[in-house]
Amino acid sequence: MTFQGSAPRLRSASDYERFGEPLDLPLLGEGERFLVALDVDGTIMSEDGFVSPELKRAVALLRGDGHHVVLATGRPLVALLPVAAELGLVGTPLVAANGSATAVLREDGSFRLTDAVTFRPERALDVLLARMPSTFFAVEEVGVGYWVGADFPKGTIMGRQKVVDLAALEGVETTRICAVHAAAHDPRLDAELALLGLDIVHFAIAGTQWLDVAPHGVTKASALEDLRVRLGVRGDATVAVGDGGNDVEMLGWAAQGVAMGHAGAEVIAAADRVTGPITDDGAVPVLHDVLAAGGD
């Protein structure tokens, strides 16, 4: 996608031809702003880690107008911070670990953790290791990396890995337990973890299937709703864009949930609109719609 001029604010004619009519967004009163939640992998960032200049420019314009742009991802916080820095999102809330951790990026690249929903992982690990003995598991250490039972396959896990005996891991708090290459599991697992107050979420990053275990009810949507209230944003002034199974709740939460064009049927069914795929920079026209509705 190519912009005409240095600071485009509206869609081009070709955008309308490819992605349909603009979002149905409300008129905002004086001092009111939109909250735009963006998934990272497969939504604003390609598999090879590329974020387009057009998307960066649109994000900068939104922030310049005072709107809230929040990255909401399944990535751990340690892997979200560089993306936020690339987009210039210093001082902006960031939602990591599928809603389990919320933080703010500081100017020096460090972060301030503003919210984290944690649990002790011992009993859940007993269940997981018994039901999925051949699966790689990792227990997240917020902002640092993971405790792992064995080194994860190259290119899968993000952040520092500290190899430990997971069966003997005690005295720690975590936001989630992750599993890689976890496309299938024993159906009894969901019920057993539910008894511990935990849920399973499935999602994909760069074509790899992941499984998250986190406290019941913790999703991108739950973290974003807390942020919406804290920021004083109207419920009908929320937009979310995503492409994965872990975005379903987020798309349902937003007044305007937008699925990427390459998303699966479950994600598209949860959305109000469908934009172009990541290969067409489909999130960009959505951001242009918000810019146009938000005014100057």
Buried (B, 14 or more C-beta within 10 A) or exposed (E): BEBEEEEBBEBBEEBEEBBEEBBEBBEBEEEBBBBBBBBBBBBBBBEEEEBBEBBBBBBBBBBEBEBBBBBBBBBBBBBBBBBBEEBBBBEBBBBBBBBBBBBBBEEEEEBEEBBBBBBBBBBBBBBBBEBBEEBBBBBBBBBEBBBBBEEBEEEBBBBEBEEBEBEEBEEEEBBBBBBBBBEEBEEEBEEBBEEBEBBBBBBBBEEBBBBBBBBEEBBBBBBBBBBBEEEEBBEEBBBBBBBBBBBBBBBBBBBBBBBBBBBEEEBBEBBBBBBBBBEBBBBBBBBBBBBBBBEE
